[in-house]
Amino acid sequence: MTRLSVEMLAADAPEPITSAGHAQLGIAVLASIAVIVLLITKFRLHAFLALTLGTLVLGAVAGAPLDKAITSFTTGLGTTVAGVGVLIALGAILGKMLADSGGADQIVDTILAKAGGRSMPWAMVLIASVIGLPLFFEVGVVLLIPVVLMVAKRGNYSLMRIGIPALAGLSVMHGLVPPHPGPLVAIDAVKANLGVTLALGVLVAIPTVIVAGPLFSKVAARWVDVPAPDRMIPQRASEDLEKRPGFGATLATILLPVVLMLSKALVDIVIDDPDHSVQRVFDVVGSPLIALLASVLVGIFTLLRPAGFGKERLTPLIEKGLAPIAGILLIVGAGGGFKQTLIDSGVGQMILEISEDWFIPALLLAWLIAVAIRLATGSATVATVSAAGLVAPLAANMSTTHTALLVLAIGAGSLFFSHVNDAGFWLVKEYFGLDVGQTIKTWSIMETIISVVAGGLVLLLSLVI
């Protein structure tokens, strides 16, 4: 009978699990995931509570004492929040600054002023990709919906021709590119290099977003030919402002953390000496914490001050930016607790041992596991953190680049076929005024294209690097 033990992680070579143990652990995993799925989909329970209860089921069915299961869960929750919680908070603050200062509107308006006709879908995917770097998916949707509706109405475009590229840009950034929560949690779980993952994530994201955005939007517009719905367009933040930040300053602020993290990755490759003074400097400034903190501090001067925000408005803005992420932090933390329980109960080791007899590449296995959890729970974040915990042992002997590709394979799988158990599905449906069938033909198919194209690119890259 498998005992749950935090100390197991410290062991260099875990004891092999017997075939009976494999069967018991397999049942435990299936039972726990089934409980999580049932609680989220049938009883509409919050994902945090569902993951917590699912973890207890995992420990109980695996034959572990519940006090050990609780210890593993709380340890994983604390470690995950400690690793990514501050980054999520800084990203939320930056996103709030970007929205309230009118900086996001400035980027949108500037690009749209230079685009028209056939180039408009490409402009929309560019806008969404840039805006999507620091913003959570839901926030990005709310921010861009007024722009999508206005462009579709004023230019007499099909809503799908404009909306699909915007959604694709946001979704690809959310699933593949740190500092979004999902990729960050996966990076932490498999001990991947953040800079390398970021660079490869951008490399995979560009062709993926082109296929799923502007190209697929042509097909989606034929399948679902609907105009922008006649509804009141929400007021944009900058309509209440006398002035707003410039395009260049706003873009530089958004891209600053990306540039710093990519610079660290480049210096690590070129110098490759941990004791070198230059590399040590970039190890600090290129860490996600410092990179995002720098962007927030710079944003005070490049975003808030040009918009006329005095220091008395800074604290309320930060408080409003942090409030919505409480649920996200709890879900991510609980996912980390579930992941840790999977590892401590020996499930990760079991998958590692079983997969040795399979003729499935590790990256494809990671993608398939993420797809299964995504379809079951509807949450890309839950799929990412759970899959990362299951496949983490597979990264033990991988190179730096292949470990980064493992993160991207998980992220790609976590986006597969959004349907009725996904909050994003209903968000898109209601904002665009679609019925369920139309949403599946457009949004759900778009998400599937993103998952398959990104997963295929990850597998191709694994053959050449």
Secondary structure as GFF3:
##gff-version 3
##sequence-region A 1 465
A	DSSP	three_ten_helix	6	10	.	.	.	ID=ss1
A	DSSP	alpha_helix	19	41	.	.	.	ID=ss2
A	DSSP	alpha_helix	47	61	.	.	.	ID=ss3
A	DSSP	alpha_helix	66	80	.	.	.	ID=ss4
A	DSSP	pi_helix	81	85	.	.	.	ID=ss5
A	DSSP	alpha_helix	86	100	.	.	.	ID=ss6
A	DSSP	alpha_helix	103	113	.	.	.	ID=ss7
A	DSSP	three_ten_helix	117	119	.	.	.	ID=ss8
A	DSSP	alpha_helix	120	132	.	.	.	ID=ss9
A	DSSP	alpha_helix	137	154	.	.	.	ID=ss10
A	DSSP	alpha_helix	159	176	.	.	.	ID=ss11
A	DSSP	alpha_helix	181	190	.	.	.	ID=ss12
A	DSSP	alpha_helix	194	210	.	.	.	ID=ss13
A	DSSP	pi_helix	211	215	.	.	.	ID=ss14
A	DSSP	alpha_helix	216	223	.	.	.	ID=ss15
A	DSSP	three_ten_helix	237	240	.	.	.	ID=ss16
A	DSSP	alpha_helix	247	270	.	.	.	ID=ss17
A	DSSP	alpha_helix	277	285	.	.	.	ID=ss18
A	DSSP	alpha_helix	288	299	.	.	.	ID=ss19
A	DSSP	pi_helix	300	304	.	.	.	ID=ss20
A	DSSP	three_ten_helix	311	313	.	.	.	ID=ss21
A	DSSP	alpha_helix	314	322	.	.	.	ID=ss22
A	DSSP	three_ten_helix	323	325	.	.	.	ID=ss23
A	DSSP	alpha_helix	326	344	.	.	.	ID=ss24
A	DSSP	alpha_helix	347	355	.	.	.	ID=ss25
A	DSSP	alpha_helix	362	377	.	.	.	ID=ss26
A	DSSP	alpha_helix	380	391	.	.	.	ID=ss27
A	DSSP	three_ten_helix	392	395	.	.	.	ID=ss28
A	DSSP	alpha_helix	400	413	.	.	.	ID=ss29
A	DSSP	alpha_helix	423	432	.	.	.	ID=ss30
A	DSSP	alpha_helix	436	439	.	.	.	ID=ss31
A	DSSP	pi_helix	440	444	.	.	.	ID=ss32
A	DSSP	alpha_helix	445	464	.	.	.	ID=ss33
###
